[in-house]
């Protein structure tokens, strides 16, 4: 699937297609990169967001998502549950770099 094809889908279609994308295939990787870029352009103004990565979820097996890393001291960030079809996970980072995953 090309980037243009993916972004022409409805939100529900994107949610369905998201999990069949493979981040190791070139065309699909372009979709991951574009979603990450769009997410950053929309939410990078939030100072509590430390970094963002669109890819596979940690500790959940092969599950595509947007991972939003937030310092533990700044838990309260309002994010959509899905962005361009990808589920959004908040990952609170402790000083020991252990993660606690929260659904957005």
LINTA-V307590 format. One record per helix or strand. SS is the DSSP state (A for helix, B for strand). FROM is the first residue (numbers start at 1). LEN is the number of residues. If there is no record, write none. Layout:
ss->SS from->FROM len->LEN
ss->SS from->FROM len->LEN
//
This chain:
ss->A from->3 len->5
ss->A from->11 len->8
ss->A from->26 len->18
ss->B from->49 len->8
ss->B from->64 len->8
ss->B from->82 len->2
ss->B from->86 len->8
ss->B from->99 len->5
//
